[in-house]
Amino acid sequence: MAIETLFSLSSTLAVSGWIALLASRFFPVLAERISGLAIPLLLSVAYAGLVLAFWRGAEGGFDTLDNVMRLFTSKEIALAGWIHYLAFDLFVGAWIVRTARSESIAFLPIVPCLLLTFLFGPVGFLAFSALRLARAAMPRPATV
């Protein structure tokens, strides 16, 4: 498969997972299975295949920023890095939805967290963590 085709397929697959997460309010089990499991697993297979096929010939490493930059001069390894982002950001997005549901957090406040996770990964995780902390700090109404 051509590298550009794999890039397009993996990106489209990830966006489909994000759409499923945004619809998870209506289809929670389906969204969880698609976005929290199936798509991240498929992306992980593609990632593993790229790393197994092209890592040995890649220049660079993880010991300096210059070496990390050198790693991504190979299109195949850059695509592996992109798929790594896609898989983990989607996995975190699914965790956010699952955690919000289990903690009875309304869906609307997590939508910005999902969008931030989609666009900026850790910033969305940070926003959701702040939302959870703020919610935990709020006084609870007394039950009679």
Phi and psi restraints in degrees (value plus and minus 20) as a CYANA .aco file:
   2 ALA   PHI     -85.2   -45.2
   2 ALA   PSI     125.9   165.9
   3 ILE   PHI     -81.1   -41.1
   3 ILE   PSI     -59.5   -19.5
   4 GLU   PHI     -86.4   -46.4
   4 GLU   PSI     -56.1   -16.1
   5 THR   PHI     -86.0   -46.0
   5 THR   PSI     -62.9   -22.9
   6 LEU   PHI     -83.8   -43.8
   6 LEU   PSI     -58.3   -18.3
   7 PHE   PHI     -80.8   -40.8
   7 PHE   PSI     -69.6   -29.6
   8 SER   PHI     -82.6   -42.6
   8 SER   PSI     -64.8   -24.8
   9 LEU   PHI     -83.3   -43.3
   9 LEU   PSI     -65.1   -25.1
  10 SER   PHI     -87.2   -47.2
  10 SER   PSI     -58.8   -18.8
  11 SER   PHI     -86.5   -46.5
  11 SER   PSI     -63.2   -23.2
  12 THR   PHI     -84.0   -44.0
  12 THR   PSI     -61.3   -21.3
  13 LEU   PHI     -81.4   -41.4
  13 LEU   PSI     -65.3   -25.3
  14 ALA   PHI     -84.1   -44.1
  14 ALA   PSI     -63.8   -23.8
  15 VAL   PHI     -81.7   -41.7
  15 VAL   PSI     -57.7   -17.7
  16 SER   PHI     -80.6   -40.6
  16 SER   PSI     -59.6   -19.6
  17 GLY   PHI     -84.3   -44.3
  17 GLY   PSI     -59.5   -19.5
  18 TRP   PHI     -87.3   -47.3
  18 TRP   PSI     -58.1   -18.1
  19 ILE   PHI     -82.7   -42.7
  19 ILE   PSI     -62.1   -22.1
  20 ALA   PHI     -81.4   -41.4
  20 ALA   PSI     -59.3   -19.3
  21 LEU   PHI     -84.0   -44.0
  21 LEU   PSI     -60.0   -20.0
  22 LEU   PHI     -87.3   -47.3
  22 LEU   PSI     -44.3    -4.3
  23 ALA   PHI    -114.1   -74.1
  23 ALA   PSI     -17.0    23.0
  24 SER   PHI     -84.9   -44.9
  24 SER   PSI     -39.4     0.6
  25 ARG   PHI     -80.9   -40.9
  25 ARG   PSI     -52.5   -12.5
  26 PHE   PHI    -116.1   -76.1
  26 PHE   PSI     -47.7    -7.7
  27 PHE   PHI    -153.7  -113.7
  27 PHE   PSI      45.4    85.4
  28 PRO   PHI     -81.6   -41.6
  28 PRO   PSI     -63.6   -23.6
  29 VAL   PHI     -89.0   -49.0
  29 VAL   PSI     -64.2   -24.2
  30 LEU   PHI     -82.8   -42.8
  30 LEU   PSI     -65.0   -25.0
  31 ALA   PHI     -82.2   -42.2
  31 ALA   PSI     -61.0   -21.0
  32 GLU   PHI     -82.7   -42.7
  32 GLU   PSI     -63.9   -23.9
  33 ARG   PHI     -87.6   -47.6
  33 ARG   PSI     -57.7   -17.7
  34 ILE   PHI     -96.6   -56.6
  34 ILE   PSI     -76.2   -36.2
  35 SER   PHI    -103.4   -63.4
  35 SER   PSI     -48.6    -8.6
  36 GLY   PHI    -114.1   -74.1
  36 GLY   PSI     -31.9     8.1
  37 LEU   PHI    -157.0  -117.0
  37 LEU   PSI     -84.5   -44.5
  38 ALA   PHI     -80.1   -40.1
  38 ALA   PSI     -72.8   -32.8
  39 ILE   PHI     -88.1   -48.1
  39 ILE   PSI     -66.0   -26.0
  40 PRO   PHI     -78.7   -38.7
  40 PRO   PSI     -54.9   -14.9
  41 LEU   PHI     -86.6   -46.6
  41 LEU   PSI     -63.9   -23.9
  42 LEU   PHI     -81.8   -41.8
  42 LEU   PSI     -63.4   -23.4
  43 LEU   PHI     -84.8   -44.8
  43 LEU   PSI     -55.5   -15.5
  44 SER   PHI     -85.8   -45.8
  44 SER   PSI     -56.7   -16.7
  45 VAL   PHI     -84.0   -44.0
  45 VAL   PSI     -65.2   -25.2
  46 ALA   PHI     -82.2   -42.2
  46 ALA   PSI     -62.6   -22.6
  47 TYR   PHI     -79.8   -39.8
  47 TYR   PSI     -70.2   -30.2
  48 ALA   PHI     -80.0   -40.0
  48 ALA   PSI     -61.6   -21.6
  49 GLY   PHI     -81.3   -41.3
  49 GLY   PSI     -64.3   -24.3
  50 LEU   PHI     -84.8   -44.8
  50 LEU   PSI     -63.6   -23.6
  51 VAL   PHI     -84.6   -44.6
  51 VAL   PSI     -64.8   -24.8
  52 LEU   PHI     -83.0   -43.0
  52 LEU   PSI     -57.3   -17.3
  53 ALA   PHI    -100.0   -60.0
  53 ALA   PSI     -52.1   -12.1
  54 PHE   PHI    -144.1  -104.1
  54 PHE   PSI     -27.7    12.3
  55 TRP   PHI     -83.3   -43.3
  55 TRP   PSI     -61.0   -21.0
  56 ARG   PHI     -78.3   -38.3
  56 ARG   PSI     -56.6   -16.6
  57 GLY   PHI    -109.4   -69.4
  57 GLY   PSI     -20.9    19.1
  58 ALA   PHI     -98.4   -58.4
  58 ALA   PSI     120.9   160.9
  59 GLU   PHI    -108.9   -68.9
  59 GLU   PSI     141.0   181.0
  60 GLY   PHI      77.8   117.8
  60 GLY   PSI    -186.4  -146.4
  61 GLY   PHI    -198.2  -158.2
  61 GLY   PSI    -181.0  -141.0
  62 PHE   PHI    -132.9   -92.9
  62 PHE   PSI     -15.5    24.5
  63 ASP   PHI    -102.6   -62.6
  63 ASP   PSI     -44.4    -4.4
  64 THR   PHI    -160.0  -120.0
  64 THR   PSI     139.9   179.9
  65 LEU   PHI     -82.7   -42.7
  65 LEU   PSI     -59.0   -19.0
  66 ASP   PHI     -79.4   -39.4
  66 ASP   PSI     -61.1   -21.1
  67 ASN   PHI     -88.9   -48.9
  67 ASN   PSI     -56.6   -16.6
  68 VAL   PHI     -83.3   -43.3
  68 VAL   PSI     -63.5   -23.5
  69 MET   PHI     -82.5   -42.5
  69 MET   PSI     -58.3   -18.3
  70 ARG   PHI     -84.4   -44.4
  70 ARG   PSI     -55.7   -15.7
  71 LEU   PHI     -75.3   -35.3
  71 LEU   PSI     -61.5   -21.5
  72 PHE   PHI    -108.3   -68.3
  72 PHE   PSI      -4.4    35.6
  73 THR   PHI    -102.2   -62.2
  73 THR   PSI     -33.9     6.1
  74 SER   PHI    -107.5   -67.5
  74 SER   PSI     107.6   147.6
  75 LYS   PHI     -78.4   -38.4
  75 LYS   PSI     -59.5   -19.5
  76 GLU   PHI     -86.8   -46.8
  76 GLU   PSI     -61.0   -21.0
  77 ILE   PHI     -94.3   -54.3
  77 ILE   PSI     -55.1   -15.1
  78 ALA   PHI     -82.2   -42.2
  78 ALA   PSI     -60.4   -20.4
  79 LEU   PHI     -85.1   -45.1
  79 LEU   PSI     -60.2   -20.2
  80 ALA   PHI     -79.1   -39.1
  80 ALA   PSI     -63.1   -23.1
  81 GLY   PHI     -81.9   -41.9
  81 GLY   PSI     -60.8   -20.8
  82 TRP   PHI     -83.5   -43.5
  82 TRP   PSI     -64.7   -24.7
  83 ILE   PHI     -85.7   -45.7
  83 ILE   PSI     -55.2   -15.2
  84 HIS   PHI     -77.1   -37.1
  84 HIS   PSI     -68.6   -28.6
  85 TYR   PHI     -79.3   -39.3
  85 TYR   PSI     -67.9   -27.9
  86 LEU   PHI     -78.1   -38.1
  86 LEU   PSI     -67.6   -27.6
  87 ALA   PHI     -85.5   -45.5
  87 ALA   PSI     -68.3   -28.3
  88 PHE   PHI     -93.4   -53.4
  88 PHE   PSI     -58.0   -18.0
  89 ASP   PHI     -84.0   -44.0
  89 ASP   PSI     -61.1   -21.1
  90 LEU   PHI     -85.5   -45.5
  90 LEU   PSI     -61.9   -21.9
  91 PHE   PHI     -79.3   -39.3
  91 PHE   PSI     -63.3   -23.3
  92 VAL   PHI     -85.6   -45.6
  92 VAL   PSI     -60.9   -20.9
  93 GLY   PHI     -79.1   -39.1
  93 GLY   PSI     -62.5   -22.5
  94 ALA   PHI     -85.7   -45.7
  94 ALA   PSI     -57.7   -17.7
  95 TRP   PHI     -83.2   -43.2
  95 TRP   PSI     -61.1   -21.1
  96 ILE   PHI     -79.0   -39.0
  96 ILE   PSI     -67.8   -27.8
  97 VAL   PHI     -82.7   -42.7
  97 VAL   PSI     -65.0   -25.0
  98 ARG   PHI     -84.0   -44.0
  98 ARG   PSI     -64.2   -24.2
  99 THR   PHI     -87.2   -47.2
  99 THR   PSI     -62.3   -22.3
 100 ALA   PHI     -81.0   -41.0
 100 ALA   PSI     -61.7   -21.7
 101 ARG   PHI     -84.7   -44.7
 101 ARG   PSI     -63.6   -23.6
 102 SER   PHI     -89.8   -49.8
 102 SER   PSI     -45.1    -5.1
 103 GLU   PHI    -119.7   -79.7
 103 GLU   PSI     -10.4    29.6
 104 SER   PHI      36.3    76.3
 104 SER   PSI      20.1    60.1
 105 ILE   PHI    -107.7   -67.7
 105 ILE   PSI     110.6   150.6
 106 ALA   PHI     -76.8   -36.8
 106 ALA   PSI     130.4   170.4
 107 PHE   PHI     -89.7   -49.7
 107 PHE   PSI     -60.8   -20.8
 108 LEU   PHI     -75.6   -35.6
 108 LEU   PSI     -64.1   -24.1
 109 PRO   PHI     -87.0   -47.0
 109 PRO   PSI     -39.8     0.2
 110 ILE   PHI    -106.2   -66.2
 110 ILE   PSI     -35.2     4.8
 111 VAL   PHI     -76.8   -36.8
 111 VAL   PSI     -67.6   -27.6
 112 PRO   PHI     -81.0   -41.0
 112 PRO   PSI     -54.1   -14.1
 113 CYS   PHI     -83.8   -43.8
 113 CYS   PSI     -60.5   -20.5
 114 LEU   PHI     -85.5   -45.5
 114 LEU   PSI     -64.0   -24.0
 115 LEU   PHI     -82.9   -42.9
 115 LEU   PSI     -61.2   -21.2
 116 LEU   PHI     -85.7   -45.7
 116 LEU   PSI     -57.4   -17.4
 117 THR   PHI     -85.9   -45.9
 117 THR   PSI     -61.9   -21.9
 118 PHE   PHI     -79.7   -39.7
 118 PHE   PSI     -63.6   -23.6
 119 LEU   PHI    -107.2   -67.2
 119 LEU   PSI     -58.1   -18.1
 120 PHE   PHI    -153.9  -113.9
 120 PHE   PSI       2.2    42.2
 121 GLY   PHI      25.3    65.3
 121 GLY   PSI    -118.7   -78.7
 122 PRO   PHI     -80.0   -40.0
 122 PRO   PSI     -46.0    -6.0
 123 VAL   PHI     -85.9   -45.9
 123 VAL   PSI     -57.8   -17.8
 124 GLY   PHI     -86.5   -46.5
 124 GLY   PSI     -60.5   -20.5
 125 PHE   PHI     -82.1   -42.1
 125 PHE   PSI     -62.6   -22.6
 126 LEU   PHI     -82.0   -42.0
 126 LEU   PSI     -64.6   -24.6
 127 ALA   PHI     -82.0   -42.0
 127 ALA   PSI     -63.7   -23.7
 128 PHE   PHI     -86.0   -46.0
 128 PHE   PSI     -59.7   -19.7
 129 SER   PHI     -82.6   -42.6
 129 SER   PSI     -61.0   -21.0
 130 ALA   PHI     -84.5   -44.5
 130 ALA   PSI     -60.1   -20.1
 131 LEU   PHI     -80.4   -40.4
 131 LEU   PSI     -65.0   -25.0
 132 ARG   PHI     -84.1   -44.1
 132 ARG   PSI     -62.4   -22.4
 133 LEU   PHI     -84.1   -44.1
 133 LEU   PSI     -63.9   -23.9
 134 ALA   PHI     -82.7   -42.7
 134 ALA   PSI     -61.6   -21.6
 135 ARG   PHI     -84.9   -44.9
 135 ARG   PSI     -60.9   -20.9
 136 ALA   PHI     -87.5   -47.5
 136 ALA   PSI     -49.4    -9.4
 137 ALA   PHI    -100.3   -60.3
 137 ALA   PSI     -34.9     5.1
 138 MET   PHI     -93.5   -53.5
 138 MET   PSI     117.6   157.6
 139 PRO   PHI     -86.3   -46.3
 139 PRO   PSI     120.0   160.0
 140 ARG   PHI    -110.5   -70.5
 140 ARG   PSI     121.3   161.3
 141 PRO   PHI     -85.2   -45.2
 141 PRO   PSI     122.2   162.2
 142 ALA   PHI     -90.6   -50.6
 142 ALA   PSI     118.7   158.7
 143 THR   PHI    -119.2   -79.2
 143 THR   PSI     122.4   162.4
